[in-house]
Amino acid sequence: MQVWSSLRVGFFLSRRAITRGSHGIVILTVAMMAVIYAELLFVPSLIQGATDHIEVALRDNVTANVTITPAGSDVTIPDPAVLMAKVRSTPHVVAATATMLVGSQISFENRTNSWPVLAVDPASYARTFTSPRSMIEGHFLDPGATNEIVLGVGIAGASRTRLATYGTSLQSVHVGDHVTVTLTGGVNHVFTVRGIYDTNFTEANISAFISSATGSKLVPTLGGKVSSIFVRTDRVGVEQSVISHLRKDVPGVDYKSWQSLAASVKDLTGSFNNIKSILNGVSLAVAAIAVFIVTYIDLANRRRTIGIERAIGISGPAITLSYLLKAIVFAVLGVLLGAGLFFGGAVPVVRHHPFQFTIGPVILSPTTTELRSDAVFLVVVAIAGALVPTWRTVRTRLLEAISGS
């Protein structure tokens, strides 16, 4: 009964303090909470946006949804034609392409370095990956292309000035230039550069492509063989179903989903999460201190009033509860206003003017989990900020409180 009475009195006191108190203080406190909540959302949403961008870039340009490679010490996939037929008839598969590593060194004038040179079927590769649609010079390979090569900008350089990114490239290769490729077996062959692509993703920009027909002609021992098969599905999330289906029919190869190959995503988010934790900790500390100051000033101004309330029978827990409820109201209103500012302001602005990182343009991508957790954290620190000064005040001796000393 006493608990219920304290709850009723606490609700009454908090409602009266909010409706009859200084509206300016209420507005400023809620506005500050809103800014803090929007800030709490910003960095995690930026991290998630970067993560989403990298995941899409990985699937579109490097790993597809599923990657099939030789098992054990094998360097080529046995019976690739049979496996490709199985892959293309598997539910959820919309495209597949096979590649064969036919070279590992490219030279131009006095510069040389090691990069993978892959023999591909241009048509199926263009259906599986988007890099053929990311050409900055020239065109991708035609199915019947001979003695032509397509280079990533990380290999060609293409006279880009960002030497930190392209310092190990050939630096000044353009369409029409001739590069020398060291093929498997040690034979050198001169190719004409047909195109240069740039996916805005470093890992995807360091491969070179020739046609499968050219690869089989120049390296006859590799004719008909493949070192990797890449599979694109109709949506994300069905990779394990596709792998399970294929593993039953063709068990002698390794199947990996893009998630298991996304080491670069983990490296990026690991570093960003440390930054996020530091910034969130500072923001929450600011919120707790702000609520503490607002509550402390209010208590100092109402010290005698609180003493009189206690003298007429209002319990300390009821007074404490009233301030905690007021802090909760401030935090909840701040969360609602902050969410409005974030989704109505920050998100659309960044969507139209994305951040330009080395991985490409990044937008804000908030998650439901982050929205909930940040809201809970803000409410908790608001309660903590109000509890400390209120608890100290109601423990003051009654005569001292009434006298205001």
FIMAR-498579 format. One record per residue (C-alpha): x, y, z; residue number from 1; residue in one letter. Coordinates in nm, 3 decimals. Layout:
{{X,Y,Z},NUM,A}
...
This chain:
{{0.000,0.000,0.000},1,M}
{{0.283,0.237,0.089},2,Q}
{{0.457,0.155,-0.240},3,V}
{{0.140,0.232,-0.436},4,W}
{{0.100,0.559,-0.249},5,S}
{{0.460,0.659,-0.328},6,S}
{{0.402,0.579,-0.695},7,L}
{{0.088,0.793,-0.711},8,R}
{{0.251,1.086,-0.534},9,V}
{{0.565,1.053,-0.748},10,G}
{{0.362,1.062,-1.069},11,F}
{{0.168,1.365,-0.944},12,F}
{{0.481,1.558,-0.845},13,L}
{{0.661,1.482,-1.173},14,S}
{{0.359,1.584,-1.383},15,R}
{{0.322,1.908,-1.194},16,R}
{{0.696,1.984,-1.219},17,A}
{{0.692,1.936,-1.596},18,I}
{{0.369,2.127,-1.668},19,T}
{{0.425,2.412,-1.422},20,R}
{{0.803,2.432,-1.427},21,G}
{{1.021,2.638,-1.656},22,S}
{{0.931,2.549,-2.013},23,H}
{{1.263,2.685,-2.132},24,G}
{{1.457,2.435,-1.921},25,I}
{{1.233,2.153,-2.042},26,V}
{{1.282,2.248,-2.407},27,I}
{{1.658,2.290,-2.378},28,L}
{{1.700,1.962,-2.187},29,T}
{{1.492,1.770,-2.442},30,V}
{{1.679,1.936,-2.731},31,A}
{{2.012,1.838,-2.578},32,M}
{{1.892,1.479,-2.535},33,M}
{{1.775,1.478,-2.897},34,A}
{{2.114,1.593,-3.027},35,V}
{{2.292,1.331,-2.814},36,I}
{{2.061,1.054,-2.939},37,Y}
{{2.112,1.158,-3.302},38,A}
{{2.488,1.158,-3.240},39,E}
{{2.468,0.810,-3.085},40,L}
{{2.299,0.686,-3.403},41,L}
{{2.532,0.860,-3.648},42,F}
{{2.860,0.668,-3.610},43,V}
{{2.705,0.317,-3.592},44,P}
{{2.490,0.400,-3.895},45,S}
{{2.798,0.518,-4.084},46,L}
{{2.980,0.197,-3.989},47,I}
{{2.683,-0.010,-4.103},48,Q}
{{2.667,0.187,-4.427},49,G}
{{3.036,0.117,-4.492},50,A}
{{2.985,-0.249,-4.405},51,T}
{{2.686,-0.279,-4.638},52,D}
{{2.884,-0.113,-4.918},53,H}
{{3.178,-0.351,-4.877},54,I}
{{2.951,-0.656,-4.862},55,E}
{{2.777,-0.555,-5.184},56,V}
{{3.114,-0.479,-5.349},57,A}
{{3.247,-0.820,-5.243},58,L}
{{2.950,-1.005,-5.388},59,R}
{{2.938,-0.795,-5.703},60,D}
{{3.308,-0.798,-5.787},61,N}
{{3.511,-1.056,-5.594},62,V}
{{3.334,-1.356,-5.441},63,T}
{{2.979,-1.360,-5.585},64,A}
{{2.742,-1.532,-5.338},65,N}
{{2.919,-1.868,-5.342},66,V}
{{3.277,-1.951,-5.441},67,T}
{{3.378,-2.305,-5.545},68,I}
{{3.745,-2.399,-5.537},69,T}
{{3.948,-2.722,-5.561},70,P}
{{3.967,-2.937,-5.250},71,A}
{{4.290,-3.018,-5.068},72,G}
{{4.608,-2.979,-5.272},73,S}
{{4.431,-2.977,-5.609},74,D}
{{4.482,-2.667,-5.824},75,V}
{{4.195,-2.725,-6.065},76,T}
{{3.835,-2.840,-6.027},77,I}
{{3.767,-3.190,-6.163},78,P}
{{3.491,-3.223,-6.425},79,D}
{{3.413,-2.850,-6.436},80,P}
{{3.155,-2.889,-6.714},81,A}
{{2.951,-3.132,-6.504},82,V}
{{2.974,-2.908,-6.198},83,L}
{{2.874,-2.597,-6.396},84,M}
{{2.568,-2.780,-6.527},85,A}
{{2.473,-2.879,-6.171},86,K}
{{2.528,-2.523,-6.048},87,V}
{{2.312,-2.364,-6.314},88,R}
{{2.025,-2.606,-6.246},89,S}
{{2.032,-2.544,-5.870},90,T}
{{1.739,-2.347,-5.720},91,P}
{{1.810,-1.978,-5.646},92,H}
{{2.112,-1.969,-5.883},93,V}
{{2.078,-1.698,-6.149},94,V}
{{2.432,-1.696,-6.293},95,A}
{{2.767,-1.873,-6.268},96,A}
{{3.107,-1.829,-6.424},97,T}
{{3.436,-2.018,-6.423},98,A}
{{3.785,-1.869,-6.411},99,T}
{{4.131,-2.010,-6.462},100,M}
{{4.453,-1.857,-6.331},101,L}
{{4.686,-1.840,-6.633},102,V}
{{4.943,-1.582,-6.527},103,G}
{{5.079,-1.393,-6.232},104,S}
{{5.311,-1.117,-6.357},105,Q}
{{5.248,-0.810,-6.574},106,I}
{{5.508,-0.568,-6.705},107,S}
{{5.495,-0.230,-6.879},108,F}
{{5.807,-0.042,-6.983},109,E}
{{6.035,-0.055,-6.676},110,N}
{{5.768,-0.146,-6.422},111,R}
{{5.654,-0.495,-6.325},112,T}
{{5.460,-0.659,-6.045},113,N}
{{5.257,-0.968,-5.962},114,S}
{{4.879,-0.978,-6.009},115,W}
{{4.638,-1.261,-6.099},116,P}
{{4.567,-1.295,-6.470},117,V}
{{4.241,-1.486,-6.517},118,L}
{{4.100,-1.653,-6.826},119,A}
{{3.723,-1.602,-6.829},120,V}
{{3.420,-1.644,-7.047},121,D}
{{3.328,-1.275,-7.099},122,P}
{{2.954,-1.337,-7.135},123,A}
{{2.901,-1.544,-6.818},124,S}
{{3.147,-1.328,-6.622},125,Y}
{{2.946,-1.015,-6.706},126,A}
{{2.626,-1.187,-6.585},127,R}
{{2.787,-1.289,-6.255},128,T}
{{2.992,-0.981,-6.169},129,F}
{{2.942,-0.606,-6.218},130,T}
{{3.306,-0.511,-6.281},131,S}
{{3.256,-0.537,-6.662},132,P}
{{3.010,-0.249,-6.619},133,R}
{{3.262,-0.038,-6.425},134,S}
{{3.488,0.051,-6.718},135,M}
{{3.663,0.388,-6.698},136,I}
{{3.849,0.334,-7.026},137,E}
{{3.767,0.116,-7.322},138,G}
{{3.544,-0.192,-7.305},139,H}
{{3.532,-0.535,-7.147},140,F}
{{3.633,-0.842,-7.347},141,L}
{{3.429,-0.978,-7.635},142,D}
{{3.370,-1.357,-7.638},143,P}
{{3.604,-1.399,-7.934},144,G}
{{3.872,-1.156,-7.811},145,A}
{{4.230,-1.258,-7.887},146,T}
{{4.550,-1.105,-7.754},147,N}
{{4.346,-0.848,-7.558},148,E}
{{4.350,-0.790,-7.186},149,I}
{{4.140,-0.593,-6.939},150,V}
{{4.311,-0.449,-6.632},151,L}
{{4.189,-0.323,-6.299},152,G}
{{4.286,0.034,-6.222},153,V}
{{4.496,-0.100,-5.934},154,G}
{{4.717,-0.264,-6.199},155,I}
{{4.703,-0.007,-6.478},156,A}
{{4.728,0.303,-6.261},157,G}
{{4.584,0.498,-6.555},158,A}
{{4.786,0.806,-6.453},159,S}
{{4.591,0.840,-6.131},160,R}
{{4.754,1.079,-5.884},161,T}
{{4.668,0.891,-5.565},162,R}
{{5.008,0.725,-5.538},163,L}
{{4.931,0.589,-5.191},164,A}
{{4.667,0.372,-5.357},165,T}
{{4.833,0.310,-5.695},166,Y}
{{5.200,0.330,-5.598},167,G}
{{5.259,-0.039,-5.679},168,T}
{{5.066,-0.023,-6.008},169,S}
{{5.205,0.015,-6.359},170,L}
{{5.100,0.379,-6.310},171,Q}
{{5.055,0.503,-6.667},172,S}
{{4.890,0.223,-6.868},173,V}
{{4.595,0.324,-7.087},174,H}
{{4.374,0.158,-7.347},175,V}
{{4.577,0.068,-7.655},176,G}
{{4.904,0.020,-7.468},177,D}
{{5.086,-0.313,-7.479},178,H}
{{5.171,-0.505,-7.161},179,V}
{{5.375,-0.822,-7.122},180,T}
{{5.223,-1.106,-6.920},181,V}
{{5.424,-1.396,-6.780},182,T}
{{5.196,-1.696,-6.831},183,L}
{{5.192,-2.027,-6.647},184,T}
{{5.499,-2.220,-6.759},185,G}
{{5.714,-1.907,-6.785},186,G}
{{5.617,-1.799,-7.139},187,V}
{{5.588,-1.421,-7.196},188,N}
{{5.314,-1.285,-7.419},189,H}
{{5.229,-0.931,-7.523},190,V}
{{4.866,-0.820,-7.490},191,F}
{{4.689,-0.507,-7.603},192,T}
{{4.494,-0.331,-7.327},193,V}
{{4.130,-0.328,-7.431},194,R}
{{3.983,-0.176,-7.117},195,G}
{{4.045,-0.054,-6.762},196,I}
{{3.785,-0.088,-6.487},197,Y}
{{3.743,0.077,-6.146},198,D}
{{3.491,-0.063,-5.898},199,T}
{{3.582,0.179,-5.616},200,N}
{{3.685,-0.129,-5.419},201,F}
{{4.057,-0.199,-5.387},202,T}
{{4.035,-0.578,-5.368},203,E}
{{3.839,-0.590,-5.692},204,A}
{{4.073,-0.361,-5.885},205,N}
{{4.382,-0.583,-5.886},206,I}
{{4.285,-0.851,-6.140},207,S}
{{4.350,-0.884,-6.514},208,A}
{{4.130,-1.074,-6.759},209,F}
{{4.182,-1.246,-7.092},210,I}
{{3.930,-1.462,-7.276},211,S}
{{3.913,-1.835,-7.213},212,S}
{{3.976,-1.897,-7.582},213,A}
{{4.301,-1.699,-7.565},214,T}
{{4.405,-1.871,-7.244},215,G}
{{4.351,-2.219,-7.392},216,S}
{{4.544,-2.123,-7.704},217,K}
{{4.844,-1.977,-7.520},218,L}
{{4.854,-2.234,-7.237},219,V}
{{4.723,-2.558,-7.396},220,P}
{{4.784,-2.761,-7.079},221,T}
{{4.514,-2.554,-6.903},222,L}
{{4.255,-2.588,-7.179},223,G}
{{3.916,-2.683,-7.038},224,G}
{{4.036,-2.655,-6.678},225,K}
{{3.912,-2.404,-6.418},226,V}
{{4.051,-2.296,-6.082},227,S}
{{3.736,-2.129,-5.945},228,S}
{{3.363,-2.117,-6.006},229,I}
{{3.160,-1.822,-5.885},230,F}
{{2.786,-1.847,-5.826},231,V}
{{2.535,-1.562,-5.806},232,R}
{{2.203,-1.627,-5.631},233,T}
{{1.873,-1.446,-5.663},234,D}
{{1.901,-1.303,-5.312},235,R}
{{2.123,-1.294,-5.006},236,V}
{{2.057,-1.554,-4.738},237,G}
{{2.014,-1.864,-4.954},238,V}
{{2.385,-1.938,-4.986},239,E}
{{2.389,-2.225,-4.737},240,Q}
{{2.089,-2.384,-4.907},241,S}
{{2.269,-2.369,-5.242},242,V}
{{2.590,-2.510,-5.090},243,I}
{{2.404,-2.797,-4.921},244,S}
{{2.228,-2.883,-5.245},245,H}
{{2.552,-2.884,-5.446},246,L}
{{2.757,-3.067,-5.184},247,R}
{{2.520,-3.366,-5.205},248,K}
{{2.570,-3.393,-5.582},249,D}
{{2.935,-3.289,-5.611},250,V}
{{3.121,-3.345,-5.283},251,P}
{{3.483,-3.331,-5.401},252,G}
{{3.533,-2.950,-5.398},253,V}
{{3.527,-2.668,-5.142},254,D}
{{3.219,-2.446,-5.116},255,Y}
{{3.235,-2.111,-4.938},256,K}
{{2.973,-1.843,-4.897},257,S}
{{3.064,-1.477,-4.935},258,W}
{{3.014,-1.429,-4.560},259,Q}
{{3.301,-1.663,-4.480},260,S}
{{3.527,-1.473,-4.721},261,L}
{{3.444,-1.124,-4.592},262,A}
{{3.760,-1.075,-4.384},263,A}
{{3.795,-0.713,-4.500},264,S}
{{3.451,-0.634,-4.358},265,V}
{{3.554,-0.772,-4.019},266,K}
{{3.879,-0.573,-4.022},267,D}
{{3.697,-0.251,-4.104},268,L}
{{3.415,-0.294,-3.853},269,T}
{{3.661,-0.401,-3.584},270,G}
{{3.845,-0.069,-3.609},271,S}
{{3.525,0.134,-3.645},272,F}
{{3.362,-0.035,-3.348},273,N}
{{3.644,0.084,-3.123},274,N}
{{3.581,0.440,-3.240},275,I}
{{3.209,0.391,-3.192},276,K}
{{3.253,0.270,-2.833},277,S}
{{3.468,0.571,-2.741},278,I}
{{3.234,0.828,-2.899},279,L}
{{2.923,0.665,-2.751},280,N}
{{3.082,0.655,-2.407},281,G}
{{3.161,1.027,-2.427},282,V}
{{2.809,1.111,-2.550},283,S}
{{2.642,0.911,-2.276},284,L}
{{2.867,1.069,-2.013},285,A}
{{2.765,1.414,-2.142},286,V}
{{2.399,1.314,-2.119},287,A}
{{2.439,1.191,-1.760},288,A}
{{2.626,1.506,-1.656},289,I}
{{2.367,1.732,-1.822},290,A}
{{2.077,1.561,-1.643},291,V}
{{2.275,1.572,-1.318},292,F}
{{2.329,1.949,-1.351},293,I}
{{1.966,2.022,-1.442},294,V}
{{1.842,1.809,-1.153},295,T}
{{2.096,1.950,-0.908},296,Y}
{{2.004,2.313,-0.988},297,I}
{{1.633,2.231,-0.960},298,D}
{{1.689,2.062,-0.625},299,L}
{{1.898,2.352,-0.496},300,A}
{{1.621,2.597,-0.587},301,N}
{{1.351,2.377,-0.433},302,R}
{{1.545,2.262,-0.128},303,R}
{{1.311,2.434,0.118},304,R}
{{1.001,2.324,-0.076},305,T}
{{1.121,1.965,-0.065},306,I}
{{1.177,2.000,0.312},307,G}
{{0.819,2.120,0.355},308,I}
{{0.687,1.835,0.139},309,E}
{{0.867,1.588,0.358},310,R}
{{0.734,1.762,0.670},311,A}
{{0.372,1.723,0.556},312,I}
{{0.421,1.351,0.496},313,G}
{{0.549,1.310,0.141},314,I}
{{0.805,1.032,0.156},315,S}
{{1.161,1.050,0.026},316,G}
{{1.102,0.765,-0.222},317,P}
{{0.806,0.955,-0.371},318,A}
{{1.017,1.268,-0.421},319,I}
{{1.301,1.064,-0.568},320,T}
{{1.058,0.887,-0.800},321,L}
{{0.921,1.219,-0.924},322,S}
{{1.265,1.332,-1.038},323,Y}
{{1.344,0.997,-1.196},324,L}
{{1.015,1.007,-1.388},325,L}
{{1.093,1.359,-1.504},326,K}
{{1.435,1.242,-1.628},327,A}
{{1.269,0.951,-1.811},328,I}
{{1.023,1.190,-1.980},329,V}
{{1.311,1.414,-2.088},330,F}
{{1.501,1.116,-2.229},331,A}
{{1.200,0.967,-2.410},332,V}
{{1.108,1.301,-2.567},333,L}
{{1.474,1.345,-2.660},334,G}
{{1.478,1.003,-2.826},335,V}
{{1.166,1.083,-3.030},336,L}
{{1.292,1.425,-3.135},337,L}
{{1.642,1.290,-3.202},338,G}
{{1.503,1.012,-3.421},339,A}
{{1.307,1.273,-3.614},340,G}
{{1.619,1.485,-3.664},341,L}
{{1.822,1.183,-3.769},342,F}
{{1.577,1.029,-4.015},343,F}
{{1.435,1.359,-4.135},344,G}
{{1.765,1.543,-4.164},345,G}
{{2.089,1.346,-4.147},346,A}
{{1.983,1.037,-4.344},347,V}
{{1.839,1.214,-4.652},348,P}
{{2.124,1.469,-4.659},349,V}
{{2.391,1.196,-4.655},350,V}
{{2.194,0.995,-4.912},351,R}
{{2.217,1.287,-5.154},352,H}
{{2.575,1.375,-5.052},353,H}
{{2.739,1.046,-4.945},354,P}
{{3.074,1.026,-4.771},355,F}
{{3.350,0.949,-5.019},356,Q}
{{3.576,0.682,-4.871},357,F}
{{3.844,0.479,-5.048},358,T}
{{3.591,0.195,-5.064},359,I}
{{3.345,0.420,-5.248},360,G}
{{3.044,0.636,-5.153},361,P}
{{2.896,0.548,-4.814},362,V}
{{2.552,0.642,-4.679},363,I}
{{2.396,0.605,-4.333},364,L}
{{2.235,0.268,-4.270},365,S}
{{2.072,0.258,-3.923},366,P}
{{1.955,-0.072,-3.777},367,T}
{{1.659,-0.146,-3.551},368,T}
{{1.891,-0.298,-3.292},369,T}
{{2.098,0.020,-3.273},370,E}
{{1.787,0.236,-3.244},371,L}
{{1.660,0.033,-2.949},372,R}
{{1.992,-0.005,-2.767},373,S}
{{2.083,0.364,-2.793},374,D}
{{1.737,0.464,-2.669},375,A}
{{1.770,0.232,-2.369},376,V}
{{2.121,0.359,-2.291},377,F}
{{2.005,0.721,-2.302},378,L}
{{1.714,0.653,-2.066},379,V}
{{1.940,0.463,-1.826},380,V}
{{2.203,0.738,-1.806},381,V}
{{1.928,0.999,-1.763},382,A}
{{1.794,0.801,-1.465},383,I}
{{2.145,0.768,-1.322},384,A}
{{2.210,1.140,-1.369},385,G}
{{1.891,1.230,-1.180},386,A}
{{1.922,0.964,-0.910},387,L}
{{2.251,1.078,-0.754},388,V}
{{2.160,1.440,-0.664},389,P}
{{1.802,1.347,-0.569},390,T}
{{1.914,1.067,-0.338},391,W}
{{2.160,1.301,-0.165},392,R}
{{1.894,1.572,-0.120},393,T}
{{1.625,1.350,0.034},394,V}
{{1.884,1.217,0.281},395,R}
{{1.941,1.569,0.414},396,T}
{{1.808,1.618,0.767},397,R}
{{1.457,1.760,0.769},398,L}
{{1.536,2.077,0.970},399,L}
{{1.829,2.161,0.745},400,E}
{{1.610,2.115,0.438},401,A}
{{1.333,2.335,0.572},402,I}
{{1.574,2.608,0.678},403,S}
{{1.747,2.588,0.337},404,G}
{{2.090,2.562,0.498},405,S}
